[in-house]
Amino acid sequence: QVQLVESGGGLVQPGGSLRLSCAASGTSISMYTMGWYRQAPGKQRELVAGISSGGSPNYADSVKGRFTISRDNAKKTVYLQMNSLKPEDTAVYYCNARRFTAYWGQGTQVTVSS
């Protein structure tokens, strides 16, 4: 099993930056595909960025060029660097670990507002 704990959310002004962290425990994450999802009020949860066990990233079109996902398997941590934040990035951000099954963190709130 994998337990995931997100951190780094908060309130930021438009154009600002945040870095989210997802700390895993319970087992190594090196063989897991890791991802960041988000869910805004009244909307479905959507994939923001994913990174394969080999380190290949993929991004939603809405965040390409602004967000960067990375992983440190030794620290069992996945990061999401978010730059040039927009009000429409406001959501609860969830970390996901997937191999034969999927695990979720509890989420961290990101609010982009002036």
Beta strands, then each sheet from edge to edge (+ up, - down):
strand 1: 3-7
strand 2: 10-12
strand 3: 18-25
strand 4: 33-39
strand 5: 46-51
strand 6: 57-59
strand 7: 67-72
strand 8: 77-82
strand 9: 91-98
strand 10: 102-104
strand 11: 108-112
sheet 1: 1+ 3- 8+ 7-
sheet 2: 2+ 11+ 9- 4+ 5- 6+
sheet 3: 2+ 11+ 9- 10+
end
